[in-house]
Amino acid sequence: MSTTPTHTTLRRALPGRFLLPGDAGWDAARQAWNLAADQQPVAVAVPTTPKEVAAVVTAARERGLRITAQTTGHAAAALADLHDTVLLKTADLNGVHIDPQARQARIGAGTLWIEVAEPAAEHGLAALAGSSPDVGVAGYTLGGGLSWLARKHGLACNRLLAAEAVTADGDLIRADPGHEPDLFWALRGGGGSFAVVTALEFELLPIPRIYAGGLFWPWERAGEVLHAWNTWQATAPEEITSSARILHLPEPAAPLPGRSVVNIDAAVLGDQRFGEQVLAPLRGLAPGLDTFAMVAPAALSRLHLDPEQPVPVISDHRLFGELPPAGIDALVQTAGPGSGSRLVTVELRQLGAALARPTPGSGALTSIDATFALIAGGIADRPETGAAVAEDLERLTGAMRPWDTGRRYLNFAEGPAEASTLFPPETYLRLRRVKAQVDPGDVIRSHHPIPPTP
Ligand SMILES: Cc1cc2nc3c(=O)[nH]c(=O)nc-3n(C[C@H](O)[C@H](O)[C@H](O)COP(=O)(O)OP(=O)(O)OC[C@H]3O[C@@H](n4cnc5c(N)ncnc54)[C@H](O)[C@@H]3O)c2cc1C
């Protein structure tokens, strides 16, 4: 692509921190964690300070361009066409400060979860981190944040104490309960449509050790194990958050001989005795591998065996209320042994308890009105494999349609989603009004954009 006057003036706005098509390193700069996303923005900016972020936002806006912030690109497949958009990568806005006395963390917007979980654990503290060590704290928190402690402690976004950000006007602001309260509300679960976040401050919890691990069986037992888990989870205490899935891993990483397992992961807040008591019915199913132990909370970042390097992936999700035995049967028939499914993972994550209770004073995402999240995906390293995964996702979500609540969870919506399905109607309207206040020109765009009210 040839360099246009717009490109030249963008480059002048922040010398050395803008990459343009044709520059050396352009392909690496535009690359997302999800290698299946082919991002083609106008330019990529990599600012190192909030002032530089403001310069990028102002330069883009003045040239009629839009801005999208990206920490890692885990959710990049959901971003629409970027032909009029500057991709602002936050990777160099780093810095993690843990205050053990106040039990708080302050992080730069480019921080990954493992970079918080490990130093926090050194002080006996835990964050409401997600299952993957290399998901960005900012994207995860702005979208809600379902952690291994979620059924006891709710969504991560509601532990946010303050956000520093650059608005569409290029102003550096701090949003907290006493400043910019509407923006602070929207940032807690409403996603990345409202401002470019440069730093976050949030609560940490005093949890020095936790009982956590995984149980694994050969996948031929998928039906039996998933039915037992479904019955067990219905009366499990809120101190436990668990997930059950059918998983196919490449040979070196596979936990049992053969690539295919049915697996239950869980974290139990409490001591070993309590954990053993709670898990006894599942252990009664004689798993082939049992990794449960008392661990530091940082170990939760690797409990789920999520990939730690970029991969090409296509995924989809659904939220369910109760799942009767017929729901488990439908899932196993579509994704279990003999189904021919090419999905690498088909997971049911346990929700409910604190997650289902609206929290007074919370942000836009106060709770999730569902009992399970279904998350499924596969590797899309070639057009044919991508098509096969998409076909199997369609088959799975079609079979599970009778139990689909129709609502979606922003963080698990890794493809395009209708934003009105991510929130209750009154919340969605309020988010649109906040967007109209802070960014009426719709300069800042998220992977799930909230349009301003006219
Ligand atoms: C392997 C894996 C495991 C996961 N596990 C969990 C889990 O356990 N719980 C859970 O809740 N989610 C989970 N997720 C989903 C994850 O939380 C979302 O994909 C999230 O959006 C990723 O954030 P990111 O910053 O890494 O991604 P990005 O793609 O970089 O960002 C996603 C979006 O967040 C917004 N954003 C990011 N940074 C900023 C910023 N500085 N300012 C303004 N907006 C910003 C933008 O709108 C951006 O499009 C998982 C995803 C994967 C791939």
The ligand as an SDF file (V2000), in Angstrom:
LIG
                    3D

 53 58  0  0  0  0  0  0  0  0999 V2000
   -7.7790  -19.0820   26.0730 C   0  0  0  0  0  0  0  0  0  0  0  0
   -8.7830  -18.0980   26.5730 C   0  0  0  0  0  0  0  0  0  0  0  0
   -9.2570  -18.2080   27.8890 C   0  0  0  0  0  0  0  0  0  0  0  0
  -10.1900  -17.3000   28.3820 C   0  0  0  0  0  0  0  0  0  0  0  0
  -10.6590  -17.4410   29.6700 N   0  0  0  0  0  0  0  0  0  0  0  0
  -11.5670  -16.5510   30.1460 C   0  0  0  0  0  0  0  0  0  0  0  0
  -12.0690  -16.6630   31.4770 C   0  0  0  0  0  0  0  0  0  0  0  0
  -11.6960  -17.5620   32.2230 O   0  0  0  0  0  0  0  0  0  0  0  0
  -12.9860  -15.7620   31.8910 N   0  0  0  0  0  0  0  0  0  0  0  0
  -13.4150  -14.7360   31.1010 C   0  0  0  0  0  0  0  0  0  0  0  0
  -14.2180  -13.9190   31.5480 O   0  0  0  0  0  0  0  0  0  0  0  0
  -12.9410  -14.6080   29.8360 N   0  0  0  0  0  0  0  0  0  0  0  0
  -12.0500  -15.4920   29.3560 C   0  0  0  0  0  0  0  0  0  0  0  0
  -11.5940  -15.3770   28.0750 N   0  0  0  0  0  0  0  0  0  0  0  0
  -12.1200  -14.3020   27.2240 C   0  0  0  0  0  0  0  0  0  0  0  0
  -11.3020  -13.0270   27.4040 C   0  0  0  0  0  0  0  0  0  0  0  0
  -11.5560  -12.4760   28.6710 O   0  0  0  0  0  0  0  0  0  0  0  0
  -11.7110  -12.0280   26.3110 C   0  0  0  0  0  0  0  0  0  0  0  0
  -11.3360  -12.5410   25.0560 O   0  0  0  0  0  0  0  0  0  0  0  0
  -11.0630  -10.6760   26.5400 C   0  0  0  0  0  0  0  0  0  0  0  0
  -11.6720   -9.7320   25.6900 O   0  0  0  0  0  0  0  0  0  0  0  0
   -9.5880  -10.7350   26.2680 C   0  0  0  0  0  0  0  0  0  0  0  0
   -8.9860   -9.5460   26.6450 O   0  0  0  0  0  0  0  0  0  0  0  0
   -7.6250   -9.1290   25.9510 P   0  0  0  0  0  0  0  0  0  0  0  0
   -7.3490   -7.7510   26.4250 O   0  0  0  0  0  0  0  0  0  0  0  0
   -6.6080  -10.1760   26.1570 O   0  0  0  0  0  0  0  0  0  0  0  0
   -8.0700   -9.1720   24.4160 O   0  0  0  0  0  0  0  0  0  0  0  0
   -8.0800   -8.0470   23.2930 P   0  0  0  0  0  0  0  0  0  0  0  0
   -8.5390   -8.7400   22.0560 O   0  0  0  0  0  0  0  0  0  0  0  0
   -6.7820   -7.3560   23.2470 O   0  0  0  0  0  0  0  0  0  0  0  0
   -9.1530   -7.0230   23.7920 O   0  0  0  0  0  0  0  0  0  0  0  0
  -10.5230   -7.3280   23.7220 C   0  0  0  0  0  0  0  0  0  0  0  0
  -11.3040   -6.0290   23.6870 C   0  0  0  0  0  0  0  0  0  0  0  0
  -11.1740   -5.3820   24.9500 O   0  0  0  0  0  0  0  0  0  0  0  0
  -11.1490   -3.9820   24.7450 C   0  0  0  0  0  0  0  0  0  0  0  0
   -9.8800   -3.4810   25.2690 N   0  0  0  0  0  0  0  0  0  0  0  0
   -8.7260   -4.1520   25.4840 C   0  0  0  0  0  0  0  0  0  0  0  0
   -7.8120   -3.3200   26.0310 N   0  0  0  0  0  0  0  0  0  0  0  0
   -8.4000   -2.1080   26.1390 C   0  0  0  0  0  0  0  0  0  0  0  0
   -7.9960   -0.8380   26.6280 C   0  0  0  0  0  0  0  0  0  0  0  0
   -6.7860   -0.6290   27.1230 N   0  0  0  0  0  0  0  0  0  0  0  0
   -8.8870    0.1910   26.5880 N   0  0  0  0  0  0  0  0  0  0  0  0
  -10.1410    0.0210   26.0890 C   0  0  0  0  0  0  0  0  0  0  0  0
  -10.5690   -1.1650   25.6170 N   0  0  0  0  0  0  0  0  0  0  0  0
   -9.7190   -2.2110   25.6530 C   0  0  0  0  0  0  0  0  0  0  0  0
  -11.2820   -3.7170   23.2710 C   0  0  0  0  0  0  0  0  0  0  0  0
  -12.6550   -3.5000   22.9860 O   0  0  0  0  0  0  0  0  0  0  0  0
  -10.8250   -5.0200   22.6650 C   0  0  0  0  0  0  0  0  0  0  0  0
  -11.4310   -5.2480   21.3960 O   0  0  0  0  0  0  0  0  0  0  0  0
  -10.6700  -16.2690   27.5440 C   0  0  0  0  0  0  0  0  0  0  0  0
  -10.1980  -16.1620   26.2320 C   0  0  0  0  0  0  0  0  0  0  0  0
   -9.2760  -17.0780   25.7430 C   0  0  0  0  0  0  0  0  0  0  0  0
   -8.8240  -16.9430   24.3140 C   0  0  0  0  0  0  0  0  0  0  0  0
  1  2  1  0
  2  3  1  0
  2 52  2  0
  3  4  2  0
  4  5  1  0
  4 50  1  0
  5  6  2  0
  6  7  1  0
  6 13  1  0
  7  8  2  0
  7  9  1  0
  9 10  1  0
 10 11  2  0
 10 12  1  0
 12 13  2  0
 13 14  1  0
 14 15  1  0
 14 50  1  0
 15 16  1  0
 16 17  1  0
 16 18  1  0
 18 19  1  0
 18 20  1  0
 20 21  1  0
 20 22  1  0
 22 23  1  0
 23 24  1  0
 24 25  2  0
 24 26  1  0
 24 27  1  0
 27 28  1  0
 28 29  2  0
 28 30  1  0
 28 31  1  0
 31 32  1  0
 32 33  1  0
 33 34  1  0
 33 48  1  0
 34 35  1  0
 35 36  1  0
 35 46  1  0
 36 37  1  0
 36 45  1  0
 37 38  2  0
 38 39  1  0
 39 40  1  0
 39 45  2  0
 40 41  1  0
 40 42  2  0
 42 43  1  0
 43 44  2  0
 44 45  1  0
 46 47  1  0
 46 48  1  0
 48 49  1  0
 50 51  2  0
 51 52  1  0
 52 53  1  0
M  END
$$$$
